[in-house]
Amino acid sequence: MSDLVSIFLQLLLFKLVAPVTFRHHRYDDLVRTLYKVHNECPHVTRVYSIGRSVKGRHLYVLEFSDYPGIHEPLEPEVKYVGNMHGNEVLGRELLLQLSEFLCEEFRNRNQRIVQLVEGTRIHILPSMNPDGYEVAAAAQDRDISGYLVGRNNANGVDLNRNFPDLNTYIYYNEKNGGPNHHLPLPDNWKNQVEPETQAVIQWIRSFNFVLSANLHGGAVVANYPYDKSLEHRVRGFRRTANTPTPDDTLFQKLAKVYSYAHGWMHQGWNCGDYFSDGITNGASWYSLSKGMQDFNYLHTNCFEITLELSCDKFPRQEELQREWLSNREALIQFLEQVHQGIKGMVRDENYNNLADAVISVSGINHDVTSGDHGDYFRLLLPGTYTVTATAPRFDPETVSVTVGPGEPKLVNFQLKRSTPPAAPKRRGPNSGHRGRVLPKKVQPRAARKKEMMVKQSQRVPA
Ligand SMILES: [Zn+2]
């Protein structure tokens, strides 16, 4: 009898301290796991859906915050997106592990995690392409996995070639003047994208995301924008020219934070490819049009990088624990990167919050805007900057600010209404606003044709 009791107690104990299980999660299992984490940490999590896949599967997000469901002014929003290519599955599993880890460590009062969850609103979308995943997983079970089986969504579309192409506009504007941020969507964009892409676009438009990573597989490297190389007037050549954003040094640092905190990404030689420091400009690796990374930067305030995490797109279950241990610190450190640069409130003289005010940093031709609550976040490396806040019908305000390596510096703006009659409007090169009319027909027919030819000759990408 006492043996039975002892076995029972041991089983109970095992259940209580059961380690996180390392297995591949099919869709139902994934949903159960998200709700399990929510049930274990109900006060700091929320599960919500951003829409459905072609086959009707929900695209579930798990949110971590001390006030789930609420944006707290000056608390930045961060996101992770996994499994956009259905057959690249490591990111999906890592994000489930991360969810369980954040919950457990929060409950254990791990000070680093408590501080992260209380000071950051974290959104985790483990699978952007649940339909593709099911196809890939079924093929694995039957041992007939091709390199591309399950990559696309159920309509056969590659979701990372499915976002509106805003690069063509920005490259034109960089040369000829015009908005340098928040480029508008084409009028009929909803008809041009897949349901999963539409859900993600609506999602990233409805939160003021500051930082993001998109998790892929097939290589091991941290890839930063731009992904699409600047068009050259050379016919018949694949363009793989380094195409930096105005925030290039910052993006390189963000990518390096991940690669150096990762077990071996920073070593450079992986999967038969070499990337110095384990990072690469997307376009200098291979040019990619209509990707999610460039879209985030050009249409929203969000700085996104793309993480290629494993040579094998569908690693064996036995490798998941090792992968988790080599990515865990990197996943946490990357989230912490959202706390740098400057942030603050933009208000009028009566302390009303001003949404959509434009924050410009001299020398960096990419502005950000304040969110619905009047708060803004501008990631910056340490240094001294001249920062200007502008809003329609208000006088601009300019300050000089020195940013250190630690916590972001708080820089609030209180704008005064312009005195009527308004002086003739002047705009510097950095003062683009939403809704300004874009030049039409910036991509001639020949360039488009060329782009299609290039696409066909590309290697199978990660
Ligand atoms: Zn991929």
Residues whose N, C-alpha, C, O or C-beta is under 5 A from the ligand:
A	BS01	ZN	H85 E88 H216 G217 A462
